[in-house]
Amino acid sequence: MTWYQSITLLEILFGTLFIGLYAGFMFRVMRVSNFFKLRPHGIWIKFVLRHLYVALIIIAILGPSFGAMKKEIKTIGKDLYIAVDLSQSMNATDVQPSRLEKTKHELLRLIQRFNSDRIGLMIFSSEAFIHSPLTYDQSALQLFTRTLHTDLLPHHTTNFEAVLQLTLDKFQQNPALETEEQKARVLVLISDGENFGEDVAQLAEQLKEQNIRVFTLGVGTPEGGRIPVGNRFKRDSEGKMVVTQLNATAMQELAELTDGEYFEVNNRVSEVNKLISAINNIEGELRESKTIDVTANKYIYPLALALLLIALDGLLAVKLIRI
């Protein structure tokens, strides 16, 4: 048998106080009984009952545990990279307060929902970089997410090729991930879909061959929005105002090529919960399996017996004076 709690100073003080006060009570009862030349045998029955139920209450507080059993604990998880587009078009304000700020808000929620998975953070525009390697550290991921801004990268156009190639390279660096059993390798690509790459289809096929699924999250509106540059808005070489629009078609095609799905975020709707559900439906790899001893706290038995003895104590009366 094991115990959930150990004896502390509180239990010792409680027991000592009870014994001291009860000794004083017994002394007064014995003086009264001697004065009237009586022998109240019932007082000893109460003495035994009260000490028994106080001892049982203390045992219940300590939590006796027995009836050990074996239980298998499995840890299931996925390797998940989240790639965030940091091109200038992500500063557009057709999604308030901006596409990137909305992305950061949704990304923080996304990270919290995958606390049993390893998550890495990528940033890309025309080039792609690892912002945070695969980790279980939720606090670090949230910190890296809050620091995202478009000035982190020098180029301001979007190229999906760079981030797809980086994803292939990173997953292939770990030989353990190449086994057929480990299927849960996911890329979540967050962008407004304005892609200027040419070989996306070829890279998507390679990702599919490696069992890496791409889920795309489009941020923006078909109507589009202007791109702030300092106190002004971006203009093209002819001086016309640049309006950037969500290109959902390119992101849908990329997701379909890898057996993934496309989702969308704008001012009216956020499909992040659907994205989370879709990723959760993917079978995760078995990270760890171990057998542990499980015991149950049986405090209810000594507590119930103590309550029964308290009720019995209340029913017993001790008469010191007979008239």
C-alpha positions in Angstrom: 0.0 0.0 0.0 1.2 3.5 -0.8 0.1 7.0 0.4 -0.9 10.0 -1.7 0.2 12.3 1.1 2.9 12.1 3.8 2.4 12.9 7.5 3.1 16.6 7.9 3.3 19.0 10.9 -0.4 19.7 10.4 -1.4 16.1 11.1 1.0 15.9 14.1 -0.4 19.1 15.6 -4.0 18.0 15.0 -3.4 14.6 16.7 -1.5 16.2 19.6 -4.2 18.8 20.2 -6.9 16.1 20.2 -5.1 13.9 22.7 -4.4 16.9 25.0 -7.9 18.2 25.0 -9.4 14.7 25.4 -7.0 14.0 28.3 -8.4 17.1 30.0 -11.9 16.0 29.4 -11.3 12.5 30.8 -9.7 14.0 33.9 -12.8 16.1 34.6 -15.1 13.1 34.0 -13.1 10.9 36.4 -13.2 13.6 39.1 -17.0 13.9 38.8 -17.5 10.1 38.8 -15.2 9.7 41.9 -17.0 12.4 43.7 -20.3 10.5 43.3 -18.6 7.1 43.8 -19.6 5.9 40.3 -17.8 3.8 37.7 -19.0 5.0 34.3 -17.9 2.1 32.0 -19.4 3.8 29.0 -16.7 6.5 29.1 -14.1 4.0 28.0 -16.2 2.9 25.1 -16.4 6.5 23.9 -12.7 6.8 24.5 -12.0 4.0 22.1 -14.6 5.1 19.5 -13.3 8.7 19.4 -9.7 7.7 19.1 -10.6 5.3 16.4 -12.5 7.7 14.2 -9.9 10.5 14.6 -7.3 8.0 13.5 -9.4 7.0 10.5 -10.0 10.6 9.5 -6.2 11.2 9.5 -5.7 8.0 7.4 -8.3 9.3 4.9 -6.5 12.6 4.7 -3.2 10.8 3.9 -4.9 8.9 1.1 -4.3 5.1 1.3 -3.7 3.6 -2.1 -3.8 0.0 -2.9 -5.0 -2.4 -5.6 -2.1 -1.6 -8.0 -2.6 -2.2 -11.7 -0.6 -1.7 -14.9 -1.5 0.9 -17.5 0.2 1.6 -20.8 0.8 5.2 -21.6 1.3 6.2 -25.2 2.5 9.6 -26.5 1.3 10.3 -30.1 2.5 13.3 -32.0 3.3 14.9 -35.3 6.1 17.0 -36.8 4.6 20.2 -38.0 6.2 23.1 -39.7 4.3 26.4 -40.0 5.5 28.6 -42.8 4.5 32.3 -42.7 4.7 34.6 -45.8 6.5 37.8 -44.9 6.3 39.5 -48.3 5.2 43.2 -48.4 1.7 42.2 -49.5 1.1 40.7 -46.0 1.0 44.3 -44.7 -2.2 44.9 -46.7 -5.1 46.1 -44.5 -8.0 44.4 -46.3 -8.0 42.1 -43.2 -7.8 44.2 -40.1 -5.5 45.3 -38.5 -3.4 43.7 -41.3 -2.9 40.4 -43.0 0.2 39.7 -41.0 -1.2 40.8 -37.6 -4.3 38.6 -38.2 -2.0 35.7 -39.1 0.0 36.1 -35.8 -3.2 36.1 -33.8 -4.5 32.9 -35.4 -1.0 31.4 -35.3 -0.8 31.8 -31.5 -4.1 29.9 -31.2 -2.9 27.2 -33.6 0.3 26.6 -31.6 -1.6 26.2 -28.3 -3.8 23.5 -29.8 -0.9 21.2 -30.8 1.0 21.0 -27.5 1.8 17.3 -27.9 3.4 17.9 -31.3 6.8 19.2 -32.4 6.3 22.5 -34.1 8.8 24.5 -36.2 8.4 27.9 -37.6 9.5 29.0 -41.1 9.5 32.5 -42.7 9.6 33.1 -46.4 9.2 35.6 -49.2 11.4 35.0 -52.3 13.7 33.0 -49.9 12.9 30.8 -46.9 14.5 30.4 -43.5 14.0 28.5 -40.3 12.8 30.9 -37.6 12.4 28.2 -35.0 13.4 24.6 -35.3 11.1 21.7 -34.3 10.4 22.0 -30.6 7.8 21.2 -27.9 8.6 24.6 -26.3 5.3 26.5 -26.5 6.6 29.6 -24.9 9.5 29.9 -27.4 7.2 29.4 -30.3 4.8 32.1 -29.1 7.7 34.5 -28.6 9.0 33.9 -32.1 5.5 34.4 -33.5 5.1 37.7 -31.8 8.3 39.0 -33.4 7.2 38.3 -37.0 7.3 41.3 -39.3 8.0 41.9 -43.0 11.3 43.6 -42.4 12.8 40.3 -41.3 13.5 39.4 -44.9 15.2 41.6 -47.5 13.0 40.5 -50.5 9.4 41.5 -50.8 7.9 39.1 -53.4 6.5 35.6 -52.7 8.0 32.3 -54.0 6.5 29.1 -52.8 9.4 27.1 -54.3 11.8 28.3 -51.6 9.7 27.2 -48.6 8.7 23.9 -50.2 12.3 23.0 -50.9 13.3 24.0 -47.4 10.6 21.7 -46.0 11.9 18.8 -48.0 15.4 19.4 -46.9 14.5 19.7 -43.2 12.4 16.6 -43.1 15.0 14.6 -45.0 17.7 15.5 -42.6 16.3 13.2 -40.0 16.6 9.5 -41.2 14.1 8.4 -38.5 11.4 10.2 -40.3 11.9 8.2 -43.5 10.2 5.0 -42.3 6.8 4.2 -43.6 5.2 4.1 -40.1 5.9 7.7 -39.5 3.3 9.4 -41.6 2.6 12.6 -39.6 4.7 15.2 -41.3 2.8 18.4 -42.1 3.5 21.8 -43.5 1.0 24.6 -42.8 1.7 27.3 -45.4 0.1 30.7 -44.5 0.1 33.3 -47.3 -2.0 35.6 -49.4 -1.3 33.3 -52.4 0.6 35.7 -54.6 3.2 33.2 -55.8 5.8 34.0 -58.4 7.5 30.6 -58.5 7.4 28.2 -61.5 8.2 24.7 -60.2 5.7 24.4 -57.4 4.0 21.4 -58.9 7.2 19.4 -59.2 8.1 20.2 -55.6 4.6 19.3 -54.4 4.9 15.9 -56.1 8.2 15.3 -54.2 6.5 16.3 -50.9 3.6 13.8 -51.6 6.1 11.1 -52.3 7.7 11.7 -48.9 4.3 11.6 -47.2 4.5 15.3 -46.3 1.1 16.9 -46.5 0.6 20.6 -47.1 -2.3 22.5 -45.6 -2.6 26.0 -46.9 -4.2 29.0 -45.1 -5.2 31.9 -47.3 -5.2 35.3 -45.5 -6.9 38.2 -47.4 -9.9 39.0 -49.5 -10.6 38.7 -53.3 -11.3 42.5 -53.3 -7.8 43.0 -52.0 -6.2 46.0 -50.3 -3.5 48.6 -50.6 0.0 47.9 -49.2 1.3 50.5 -46.7 4.9 51.7 -47.2 5.7 54.1 -44.4 3.1 56.9 -44.4 2.1 56.2 -48.0 0.9 53.2 -50.1 2.9 51.2 -52.6 2.7 52.2 -56.3 4.0 50.5 -59.4 6.5 51.8 -61.9 3.8 53.8 -63.6 2.7 55.5 -60.4 -0.5 53.5 -60.0 -1.7 52.3 -56.6 -0.8 48.6 -56.1 -3.8 46.5 -54.9 -3.0 43.0 -53.6 -5.6 40.3 -53.8 -6.0 36.9 -52.2 -5.1 34.2 -54.8 -6.9 31.3 -53.3 -6.6 29.2 -56.5 -2.8 28.8 -56.3 -3.0 27.7 -52.6 -5.9 25.3 -53.3 -3.9 23.6 -56.1 -0.8 23.3 -53.9 -2.9 21.7 -51.1 -4.6 19.3 -53.5 -1.3 18.1 -55.0 -0.2 16.9 -51.6 -3.5 15.5 -50.3 -3.9 18.5 -48.0 -6.7 21.0 -47.7 -7.1 24.8 -48.2 -8.6 27.1 -45.5 -9.2 30.8 -45.4 -9.1 33.7 -42.9 -10.5 37.2 -43.5 -12.7 39.7 -41.6 -15.8 37.7 -42.0 -14.6 34.1 -41.4 -11.8 32.2 -39.8 -11.4 28.5 -40.7 -8.5 27.9 -38.3 -10.7 25.5 -36.2 -11.3 23.5 -39.4 -7.6 23.5 -40.1 -6.9 22.2 -36.6 -9.5 19.5 -36.9 -8.1 18.4 -40.3 -4.6 18.1 -38.9 -5.8 16.3 -35.8 -7.4 13.7 -38.0 -4.0 12.7 -39.4 -2.6 9.6 -37.7 0.3 10.7 -35.5 3.5 8.7 -35.0 4.1 6.8 -31.7 6.7 8.9 -29.9 6.8 7.0 -26.6 5.1 4.0 -25.0 5.7 2.9 -21.4 3.9 1.0 -18.7 3.3 2.5 -15.3 1.8 1.4 -12.0 -1.6 3.0 -11.3 -3.1 3.0 -7.8 -6.4 4.4 -6.7 -6.9 6.6 -3.6 -9.2 4.6 -1.3 -9.7 7.4 1.2 -13.5 6.9 1.0 -13.3 3.6 3.0 -11.6 5.0 6.2 -13.7 8.1 5.9 -17.0 6.2 5.7 -16.0 4.0 8.7 -15.1 7.2 10.6 -18.5 8.7 9.9 -20.2 5.5 11.1 -18.3 5.6 14.4 -19.1 9.3 14.8 -22.8 8.4 14.4 -22.4 5.6 16.9 -20.7 7.9 19.4 -23.6 10.3 19.2 -26.1 7.5 20.0 -24.2 6.4 23.1 -24.9 8.4 26.3 -22.8 8.2 29.5 -24.7 8.9 32.8 -22.6 10.1 35.7 -25.4 10.7 38.1 -28.4 8.4 38.7 -31.5 9.9 40.4 
